[in-house]
Amino acid sequence: MISDQPGGGAQTSPVEGDRIAGPSHVDAPEQPVDSDARRLAAPDDWLAVVARTAAADADAPIELLGEYLNILADAALSGRRPMKRELESVRRLGQRAAEQGVDANQAVDLYLSAAWRLWQEIPMIVRSRDREKVRAAAEAVLRVISDAVEVLVEGHQAARRQMIRQEESARREFVDDLLRGDTDVSRLVERAEPFGLDLGRSHQVLLAAPVRSPASLDRAVVVMERAIVERFGDRDVLIASKDDLLVMLIPGELRDVVSGADVSDPSGFAHSRLRQSARHDRWQVAAGRPYPGAYGIARSYEEAREALLLARRLHFDDDVVQARDLLLFRVLGRDQAALVDLVQALLEPLTRSRGGAEPLLKTLETYFATGAVATETARRLHMSVRTVTYRLAKVKTLTGTDPADPAQRLALHMAVVGARLLDWPASDLPRQSLS
């Protein structure tokens, strides 16, 4: 700020409290200054009045003006363009505005309001010059406005991009730690608070995966976040992407904010919204069971992820897969040695068929899925009933087990499930240890 003493010292900050310094020419090229310029450069509080009024107009912090009014006044007096260091200062003010949560439009309004009010408040003795001088002053002021607003917005946008990158990075890191079940629970609870999550409550994880065709996960995140927040509120809800999956964290006890009713099938709701938003993409949604606490979220996530994996291996075509419905298959999958023995004993003879084991295995899989109805099996496989009955008879001949016999059907069905879990016959069966 310019000293209040005649011939005062060098300029420091343009703002001290509400008082803004008059125009400064510290780094400007030396040029004649007329009596009007000396009158404006004298210590006065008229710029402070302009600053306060403009800040009130834009509802923005007065300190975001920085040296801007000084630069404008200098332009009106001498016609000089702002220097590089002055524009860099304005750019930093744009960054500060973004960091303080001031919208870019709001910051621009502040600068335009300040310019308009400064031009109105310039003493009449300056604005009553001859036409050429007034035109030159106006052009100089407009150039300053253009230059300053441009770098102000650039600084604001650069800061916003950096903040968004930092927020996204922090969000991804938090989601990874949350779904992994970070051992530092107290720290995890603290980090969850800005996301509106109460880790003491029960939560459920839904996973959505595109089927066959790739889909835009970023767009799906936006769509589902909007849909779930509008329907169920923004508390204890987190939507993100991880490992090519759409992750939806929702409360274990979900209530519709519109009707006030409890929601019994959130996975069905999620699938319907995904289908509506991306009609050319097909999604499969898996739901883990709800559990309380931070570790409960990781457990529900693992259940949903395993349900998706099982659904793919078992060729389940359902749009929605519930982890609770696959508990039997999870139990089977945990005893690999028993599965290998079962597949070897009951299904390995199918490899002696002329077409290999896969066609017969597919027929058995569909036959069991239809409740042992040959006609429905034929319809799903797009073949004749005669072909289905021929293949079932072939299975009986090769294995000695009759798929149509209820007493023998269960073991054969479990062997088929085991084959899918082991990815057989596409992959060789794991070798068993002799110990």
C-alpha positions in Angstrom: 0.0 0.0 0.0 1.2 3.5 -0.7 2.3 5.5 2.3 0.0 8.2 3.6 3.0 10.5 4.0 3.9 12.7 1.0 6.4 10.9 -1.2 5.6 7.7 0.6 7.4 4.4 0.4 7.1 1.5 -2.1 3.8 -0.2 -2.7 3.1 -3.4 -0.8 -0.3 -5.1 -0.7 -3.2 -3.4 -2.5 -5.5 -4.4 0.3 -5.1 -3.7 4.0 -8.5 -4.2 5.7 -10.9 -2.3 3.5 -8.4 0.3 2.2 -7.0 -0.1 -1.3 -4.1 1.8 -2.5 -4.2 4.3 -5.3 -2.7 3.5 -8.7 1.0 2.6 -8.8 3.7 3.0 -11.4 6.5 1.1 -9.7 7.5 -1.0 -12.6 5.9 1.1 -15.4 8.1 2.9 -17.9 8.7 6.5 -17.0 6.3 8.9 -18.7 4.9 12.3 -18.1 2.2 12.5 -15.5 -0.2 15.4 -15.8 -1.9 17.1 -12.8 -5.0 15.0 -13.1 -2.9 11.8 -12.8 -1.2 13.3 -9.7 -4.6 14.0 -8.2 -5.7 10.4 -8.7 -2.4 9.0 -7.5 -2.6 10.9 -4.3 -3.6 8.8 -1.2 -7.4 8.5 -1.3 -10.0 6.0 -0.3 -12.2 6.1 -3.5 -10.7 2.8 -4.8 -11.5 1.2 -1.4 -15.2 2.3 -1.8 -15.2 0.8 -5.4 -13.8 -2.5 -4.0 -16.2 -2.8 -1.2 -19.2 -2.0 -3.4 -18.1 -4.4 -6.1 -17.5 -7.2 -3.6 -21.0 -6.6 -2.2 -22.5 -6.7 -5.7 -20.8 -10.0 -6.5 -21.0 -11.5 -3.0 -17.4 -12.3 -3.3 -14.3 -11.8 -1.0 -12.8 -8.3 -1.5 -9.3 -9.7 -1.3 -9.8 -11.4 -4.7 -9.4 -8.0 -6.4 -5.8 -7.8 -5.4 -4.0 -5.2 -7.6 -6.7 -5.3 -10.2 -8.2 -1.8 -9.4 -4.7 -0.3 -9.3 -4.0 -1.7 -12.8 -7.3 -0.3 -14.1 -6.7 3.1 -12.7 -3.2 3.1 -14.2 -4.7 2.2 -17.5 -7.2 5.1 -17.3 -4.4 7.5 -16.4 -1.5 6.4 -18.6 -3.0 3.9 -21.0 -0.4 1.3 -20.1 -1.1 -2.4 -20.5 -0.7 -4.6 -17.4 2.7 -6.2 -16.9 3.4 -9.9 -16.8 3.9 -10.0 -13.1 0.6 -8.2 -12.5 -1.3 -10.7 -14.7 0.4 -13.6 -12.9 -0.9 -12.1 -9.7 -4.4 -12.0 -11.1 -4.0 -15.7 -12.3 -3.1 -16.6 -8.7 -6.2 -14.8 -7.5 -8.2 -17.0 -9.8 -6.7 -20.1 -8.3 -7.4 -18.7 -4.8 -11.0 -18.1 -5.7 -11.4 -21.8 -6.8 -9.7 -23.0 -3.6 -12.1 -20.8 -1.5 -15.1 -22.3 -3.4 -15.9 -19.1 -5.3 -17.5 -19.9 -8.6 -15.8 -18.7 -11.8 -18.9 -16.7 -12.9 -18.9 -15.1 -9.4 -15.3 -14.1 -9.7 -15.8 -12.6 -13.2 -18.8 -10.7 -11.9 -16.6 -9.2 -9.2 -14.1 -8.0 -11.8 -16.7 -6.6 -14.2 -18.5 -4.9 -11.4 -15.3 -3.4 -10.1 -14.4 -2.1 -13.6 -17.8 -0.6 -14.1 -17.8 1.1 -10.7 -14.3 2.4 -11.1 -15.1 4.0 -14.4 -18.2 5.6 -12.8 -16.1 6.9 -9.9 -13.2 8.3 -11.8 -13.2 12.0 -11.0 -15.0 14.1 -13.6 -11.8 16.0 -14.3 -10.4 12.9 -15.9 -13.5 11.9 -17.8 -14.0 15.5 -19.1 -10.8 15.4 -21.3 -11.1 15.8 -25.0 -12.7 13.0 -27.0 -9.4 11.3 -28.1 -8.1 11.1 -24.5 -11.3 9.7 -23.2 -11.4 7.1 -26.1 -7.8 6.1 -25.4 -8.5 5.7 -21.7 -11.6 3.7 -22.3 -9.7 1.4 -24.8 -6.9 1.0 -22.2 -9.4 0.0 -19.5 -11.2 -2.5 -21.8 -7.9 -4.1 -22.6 -7.1 -4.5 -19.0 -10.5 -6.0 -18.3 -10.1 -8.5 -21.1 -6.5 -9.5 -20.1 -7.4 -9.7 -16.4 -10.6 -11.7 -16.8 -8.9 -14.1 -19.2 -6.1 -15.0 -16.8 -8.5 -14.9 -13.8 -10.6 -17.6 -15.5 -7.5 -19.6 -16.6 -6.2 -19.6 -13.0 -9.6 -20.7 -11.7 -10.0 -23.5 -14.2 -6.4 -24.7 -13.6 -7.1 -24.9 -9.8 -10.4 -26.6 -10.3 -8.8 -29.3 -12.5 -6.1 -29.9 -9.9 -8.7 -30.1 -7.1 -10.8 -32.5 -9.2 -7.8 -34.7 -9.8 -6.9 -34.7 -6.1 -10.5 -35.4 -5.2 -10.7 -38.3 -7.7 -7.4 -39.7 -6.4 -8.5 -39.5 -2.8 -11.9 -41.0 -3.7 -10.3 -44.0 -5.6 -7.8 -44.6 -2.7 -10.6 -44.5 -0.2 -12.8 -46.9 -2.2 -9.9 -49.3 -2.6 -9.1 -49.2 1.2 -12.8 -49.5 2.1 -13.5 -52.5 -0.2 -10.2 -54.2 0.9 -11.1 -53.8 4.6 -8.2 -51.5 5.7 -6.9 -52.6 9.1 -6.8 -49.0 10.3 -10.5 -48.8 11.1 -10.4 -45.6 13.1 -8.6 -43.8 10.2 -11.1 -45.4 7.7 -14.0 -44.1 9.8 -12.5 -40.6 9.8 -12.0 -40.7 6.0 -15.6 -41.9 5.4 -17.2 -38.8 7.0 -16.7 -36.4 4.1 -18.4 -39.0 1.8 -21.4 -39.1 4.1 -20.8 -42.7 5.3 -21.5 -43.9 8.8 -19.4 -47.1 9.0 -21.2 -48.1 12.2 -24.3 -48.8 10.1 -25.1 -51.9 8.0 -24.2 -51.6 4.3 -24.6 -53.6 1.2 -22.5 -53.7 -1.9 -23.9 -54.1 -5.4 -21.6 -54.7 -8.4 -22.6 -54.2 -12.0 -20.6 -55.6 -14.9 -21.2 -55.2 -18.7 -22.0 -58.4 -20.4 -20.1 -59.1 -23.6 -20.0 -55.6 -25.0 -17.8 -52.9 -23.3 -19.6 -50.1 -21.6 -18.7 -46.6 -20.3 -18.1 -47.0 -16.6 -17.6 -43.3 -16.1 -21.1 -42.5 -17.6 -22.6 -45.4 -15.6 -21.2 -43.9 -12.4 -22.8 -40.6 -13.1 -26.2 -42.1 -14.1 -26.4 -44.4 -11.0 -25.2 -41.8 -8.6 -28.0 -39.5 -9.7 -30.6 -42.2 -9.8 -29.8 -43.6 -6.3 -29.4 -40.2 -4.6 -32.8 -39.1 -6.1 -34.5 -42.3 -5.0 -32.8 -43.1 -1.7 -31.0 -39.9 -0.5 -27.3 -39.1 -0.4 -26.5 -40.5 3.1 -24.5 -43.7 3.2 -24.3 -44.0 -0.5 -21.1 -44.2 -2.6 -20.9 -44.9 -6.3 -17.5 -45.6 -7.9 -15.7 -47.8 -10.5 -13.1 -50.4 -9.7 -11.5 -53.1 -11.8 -14.0 -52.6 -14.8 -16.9 -52.9 -12.4 -19.5 -50.4 -11.2 -19.5 -50.4 -7.4 -22.6 -49.3 -5.6 -22.5 -49.0 -1.8 -25.9 -48.5 -0.2 -27.4 -48.8 3.3 -28.4 -52.3 4.4 -31.9 -51.1 5.2 -32.9 -49.0 2.2 -35.9 -46.7 2.2 -37.5 -44.8 -0.7 -37.3 -41.1 0.1 -40.4 -40.5 -2.1 -42.8 -43.1 -0.8 -41.1 -43.8 2.5 -41.4 -47.6 1.9 -38.6 -50.1 2.5 -36.9 -51.3 -0.6 -36.6 -55.0 -0.9 -34.8 -55.3 -4.2 -32.2 -52.5 -4.7 -30.3 -54.7 -7.2 -33.3 -54.9 -9.4 -33.7 -51.2 -9.3 -30.1 -50.7 -10.1 -30.3 -53.0 -13.1 -33.5 -51.3 -14.5 -31.8 -47.9 -14.4 -28.7 -49.2 -16.1 -30.8 -50.8 -18.8 -32.7 -47.5 -19.3 -29.6 -45.4 -19.5 -27.7 -47.7 -21.9 -30.1 -49.6 -24.1 -27.4 -51.0 -26.3 -25.4 -52.4 -23.3 -26.3 -55.4 -21.2 -25.5 -55.4 -17.5 -25.4 -58.1 -14.9 -25.8 -57.0 -11.3 -24.6 -59.0 -8.3 -25.6 -58.2 -4.7 -23.6 -59.0 -1.6 -25.5 -59.4 1.7 -25.7 -56.5 4.1 -23.3 -56.4 7.1 -22.5 -53.9 9.8 -19.2 -52.1 10.3 -16.2 -51.3 8.1 -15.2 -54.9 7.7 -18.8 -55.7 6.7 -18.5 -53.6 3.6 -15.4 -55.5 2.5 -17.2 -58.8 3.2 -20.3 -57.8 1.2 -18.0 -56.7 -1.7 -16.2 -60.0 -1.8 -19.6 -61.8 -1.8 -20.8 -59.7 -4.7 -17.6 -60.2 -6.6 -17.6 -64.0 -6.1 -21.3 -64.1 -7.2 -20.4 -62.4 -10.5 -17.5 -64.8 -11.0 -19.7 -67.9 -10.2 -22.4 -66.6 -12.5 -20.0 -66.4 -15.4 -18.4 -69.8 -14.8 -21.8 -71.4 -14.3 -23.2 -69.7 -17.4 -26.0 -68.0 -15.4 -27.8 -65.6 -17.7 -29.8 -63.9 -15.0 -29.7 -60.1 -15.0 -29.5 -60.0 -11.2 -27.5 -62.5 -9.1 -27.9 -62.7 -5.3 -24.9 -63.9 -3.3 -27.3 -65.7 -0.9 -28.6 -67.8 -3.8 -25.1 -69.1 -4.6 -24.1 -70.3 -1.2 -24.3 -74.0 -2.2 -22.0 -73.3 -5.2 -19.5 -71.4 -3.0 -19.4 -74.4 -0.6 -18.7 -76.8 -3.5 -16.0 -74.5 -4.9 -14.1 -74.5 -1.6 -13.4 -78.2 -1.7 -11.4 -78.5 -5.0 -10.1 -81.9 -4.4 -13.6 -83.4 -3.9 -14.8 -81.6 -7.1 -11.9 -83.0 -9.1 -12.7 -86.5 -7.9 -16.4 -86.0 -8.8 -15.7 -84.7 -12.3 -13.2 -87.4 -13.0 -15.5 -90.2 -11.8 -18.7 -89.1 -13.5 -17.8 -86.9 -16.4 -14.4 -87.7 -17.8 -15.9 -90.6 -19.8 -17.8 -88.0 -21.9 -14.5 -87.1 -23.5 -14.7 -90.4 -25.5 -17.7 -89.0 -27.4 -17.0 -88.1 -31.0 -17.8 -84.4 -30.4 -15.9 -84.3 -27.1 -17.4 -83.6 -23.7 -18.6 -80.0 -24.2 -21.8 -80.7 -26.2 -23.0 -83.3 -23.8 -22.0 -81.2 -20.8 -24.0 -78.2 -22.2 -27.0 -80.5 -22.8 -26.8 -81.8 -19.2 -26.5 -78.2 -17.8 -29.5 -77.0 -19.7 -31.5 -80.1 -18.9 -31.0 -79.6 -15.1 -31.7 -75.9 -15.4 -35.1 -76.6 -17.0 -36.1 -79.1 -14.3 -35.3 -82.1 -16.4 -37.8 -81.2 -19.2 -36.5 -82.4 -22.6 -38.8 -80.2 -24.7 -37.7 -77.0 -22.9 -34.1 -78.1 -23.1 -34.5 -78.5 -26.9 -36.1 -75.1 -27.2 -33.3 -73.3 -25.3 -30.6 -75.1 -27.2 -32.3 -74.6 -30.6 -32.4 -78.3 -31.5 -34.9 -81.1 -31.8 -36.2 -83.1 -28.8 -34.9 -86.2 -30.5 -31.4 -84.8 -30.4 -31.7 -84.0 -26.7 -32.9 -87.5 -25.9 -30.1 -89.0 -28.0 -27.5 -87.0 -26.1 -29.0 -87.9 -22.7 -28.9 -91.6 -23.7 -25.3 -91.1 -24.8 -24.4 -89.7 -21.3 -26.0 -92.8 -19.7 -24.1 -95.1 -21.9 -20.7 -93.4 -21.3 -21.0 -92.7 -17.6 -23.4 -95.4 -16.4 -25.5 -92.7 -14.8 -29.0 -91.9 -16.0 -29.8 -88.1 -16.0 -33.5 -88.9 -16.1 -33.4 -91.0 -12.9 -34.1 -88.7 -9.8 -31.9 -91.0 -7.6 -28.8 -90.6 -9.9 -29.6 -87.0 -11.1 -28.2 -85.1 -8.0 -24.7 -86.5 -8.2 -24.5 -85.9 -12.0 -25.9 -82.3 -11.5 -23.2 -81.6 -8.9 -20.5 -83.0 -11.2 -21.7 -80.6 -14.0 -21.6 -77.7 -11.5 -18.1 -78.8 -10.5 -17.0 -79.0 -14.1 -18.1 -75.3 -14.7 -16.4 -74.2 -11.5 -13.1 -75.9 -12.6 -13.6 -74.6 -16.2 -13.5 -78.1 -17.5 -13.2 -79.3 -20.2 -11.8 -76.0 -21.6 -9.0 -76.4 -19.0 -7.3 -79.5 -17.7 -8.3 -80.6 -14.2 -5.9 -79.7 -11.4 -3.5 -82.4 -10.5 -4.2 -84.0 -7.1 -1.4 -84.3 -4.5 -0.5 -87.9 -3.6 0.1 -86.9 0.1 
